[in-house]
């Protein structure tokens, strides 16, 4: 398993993005981990695992969501 990124969600939770293989297939896992003990992070049930062949599509969809959010935020700034 290769940890790609970790994003601190709260004091006791983080979102960990990993690359791994399962039954001969390359997978990406985006999962909330919780701190059981100081420095001991365990995966929780909240998350998504998908084939890396969908990675480009998911990345594009997240970029589109970011663009929509940026446009929405710009409109709110103009109104105030």
WORA-V974237 format. One record per pair of residues at least 24 apart in sequence whose C-alpha atoms are under 7 Angstrom apart, sorted by sequence separation. I is the first residue (numbers start at 1). J is the second residue. D is the distance in whole Angstrom. If there is no record, write none. Layout:
I,J,D / I,J,D
//
This chain:
27,51,4 / 28,52,6 / 26,51,6 / 27,52,5 / 26,52,6
//
